[in-house]
Amino acid sequence: MHECVYKNETPKMVVLKCVGPNSFYLEKVVMPAELCWFSGPLEGRVEIWQMAVNGQLLSVRGDVADFLVDQPQKVDHHAVA
């Protein structure tokens, strides 16, 4: 497991989901301006879902490696339009 961080820079609450091998699953609610520290497998995927009027909207999709604490943070986390 690797230490990761995500900062919610949106004005809305989002849901962070991390899915990996061996049935690994993590889901956390992240409030606006909040830093979310989490551990995930290097082979895992991270998705950030925003709340919308008709449900959840996928806004970011990336690899756990994109969110590692010990690397410079990237600006573009494979944003989904």
Phi, psi and omega in degrees: 000144183236141179286132182227163177216144175224135176250124178279104181262013178265163177277006183238158173293141176232165175244123177266128177237132177235125183235136181213186181293165179059039177062026178291132178210132177224136178221127181223143172272133181236120182280163179305138180067007181274143170267131179246112177265133180209162176249138179211157178288143183302331180277359186282168178240146179241137175231140176246121182248131175261150177281133179232169182303320184256022178131209180263148180235123179291120182248333180219138175223132180198177177273156175305323180302332179290343185246009182299142181291322187274020176232156175298137182288134177276151180281316184259112178259050178055055182301140180257129181274000000 
